[in-house]
Amino acid sequence: MEQKKYTLGEYALLLENVRMMKEFYSDGQDDIVIDYLTYDSKQVTKNTLFICKGAAFKAEYLDEAVEKGAVAYVSEQKFDTKKDVPYLLVDDIRKAMPPLAEKFHNAPWKDLTIIGIGGTKGKSTSAYYMKAIVDDYMKATGGKESAVISSIDIYDGVITKESHITTPEAVELQEHFRHAVDSGITFAEMEVSSQALKYNRVDNMRLDVGIFLNISEDHISPIEHKDFEDYFASKLRIFASSDNAVVNLDADYAERILEAAKCSKKVLTFSIKDETADVYGYDIQKDGHETVFTVRTKDFDEEFRLTMPGLFNVENALAVIAASILVGIPLAYMKSGLYRARSSGRMELYASKDKKIIAVVDYAHNKLSFEKLFSSTRDEYPDYEIVSIFGCPGKKAFIRRRDLGTVAGQYSKKVYLTAEDPGYEPVEDISKDIAQYVEAQNCPYTMIEDRGEAIKAAIEEAEGKTILLITGKGNETRQKYGCEYLDCKSDVQYVKELLAEYDARC
C-alpha cells in the first residue's frame, strides 16, 4: 500500500493539536506536499521538511538543506536563511520529532507486534533470544523474519546494518518500522535505551510488551544522565509506552520497578530466586557446553536448554519466555528458539587446539555485565586463569572506569587496557583513569591502544591455562575516533586469526 503524504499545513495542524507550536509561517505554501522528513542535511531531497536538531546545530546546515530541496523547517528558533522559507517553531524539538515522524511514516508501529527491552544489562542478548523465538514461530506459520533494532545491528526488511546507537531517533525508528510493515513483517524486537526514553524517541507509539531486565548505575556523565536517579527514572519510562510489562523480581529496586509497571495492562514477573514469580527458573546447571534449566509457569513446568554460553543468560531467557506468553507464542517455539539463539559478539567462545587458551568475545561494558561475566567465568572455568582486555568510551559514562577497573582487577591475573570508541579523548588518558582502579586490586596491567596488538600480547604472554575475556566491542567493525567511525577488524576476527597463529606455532 502506497504511503499517504501530507501537506505542510497538515503538519502545522498536528503540532498545534498536540500544543507544541509556537509560531507557523507558511508564506502561502500550506498546500505543498512533504515528500521527505529528516534532520540530516546530507539526506535532504526535493520537498523535504527539515528538522533543526541538536545543541551543535548551525545555520549553515539549514542553508545547505534549503539548497538541496528543503521547503520548510522545524526548529526551536527562527533562522536568517539565504532564501525565505516557511518554518514551524516549537518549544521542544525532541518532543516534536515523534509526532512528526509518526505522521510522515503513517504510524507503522500500529501494524507490528513490538517487544521493547530495557535494563542496564542483557538487552541485546534478550533481543536476539526473542528474535529466535519469534522467527521459529514465523517460519512455522508462514510469516516473515522479524525486524530487530539493537545496539549490535538493525534489520527491517530493507536495511541490514551495524548499529552505532542503541535506539535510533524517532525519525529513523519510524522509518525502520515503515520498512518492516512494507516488507510484510509483523513482529519487531527493539532495545530501548535510557537516552531514548529520556529524550522522547519512543513517544507516539506503543510497545506490545516492555521488558525491564535489571538496573545498575551506568551512563552517568554530563552528556548522559546527571545522576543515578535521572538514569533510573528514565529507564522506568518504558512502562508508560507498554501495553504489557515483564519485570525481574531479582533486580535491585524491584518494588519500585513493579510500582512503575502498574500503568501497563498486564504484568508478568520472572525470577530464579522467588518461587512466586509468574515465570520461575530453577535447577540451573551445566550439561557439557549447554545450560539446562527448568521453567515453571501456571501453564507448564518444562526443561529448557541454552547453547549460548553464560549461566547468567538464564535470566534473559526467562524474560523472553514471559514476553512470548504475553504475545501468544506457543511453548514449542520458545524452546526451539532459545536452543538455537545466538547474538553476534555476545559470549562467543574460541579455543586453541591444545585448549590452553580460551577466548571469550563479549559486549560486556558496564558494572553489572562485568560482574556477571567474570563471576560466571570463574564458576564455569575454575582451573583457568582470567586475563581481561577492555577499554572505556571517551567523554562519557565515567563511572564505568572505576567499576570495570575494579571488577576486572578483582578477578584477573592481568589486565590489558585498550581503545574502545575513545572519540575525542586520548586513549592513554582513558586507560590511565581505569588503571588506577585495576592497580588498587593489586592486579598488573599493560596499556596497548591497538586492540589487535592488545589481544596478540595477551595470547603470547599467557602462562598455563588461560581464559581471555575480550569485552566492549564484540563483532563491531568500526572504532570511533573524534566524530568518525573508522573501519577496523572485529574482536572476533582478531581472535580467530591470532589463535590460528598460536596453533601454527605449537
Secondary structure, 3 states (H helix, E strand, C coil): CCCCCCEHHHHHHHHHHCCCEEEEECCCCCCCECCEEECCHHHCCCCEEEECCCCCCCHHHHHHHHHHCEEEEEECCCCCCCCCCCEEEECCHHHHHHHHHHHHCCCHHHHCEEEEEECCCCHHHHHHHHHHHHHHHHHHHCCCCCEEECCCEEECCCCEEECCCCCCCHHHHHHHHHHHHHCCCCEEEEECCHHHHHCCCCCCCCEEEEEECCCCCCCECCCCECCHHHHHHHHHHHHHHEEEEEEECCCCCHHHHHHHHCCCCEEEEEECCCCCCCEEEEEEEEECCEEEEEEECCCCEEEEEECCCCCCHHHHHHHHHHHHHHCCCCHHHHHHHHHHCCCCCCCEEEECCCCCEEEEEECCCCHHHHHHHHHHHHHHCCCCEEEEEECCCCCCCCHHHHHHHHHHHHHCCEEEECCCCCECCCHHHHHHHHHHHHHHCCCCEEECCCHHHHHHHHHHCCCCCEEEEEECCCCCCEEEECCEEEECCCHHHHHHHHHHHHHHHC
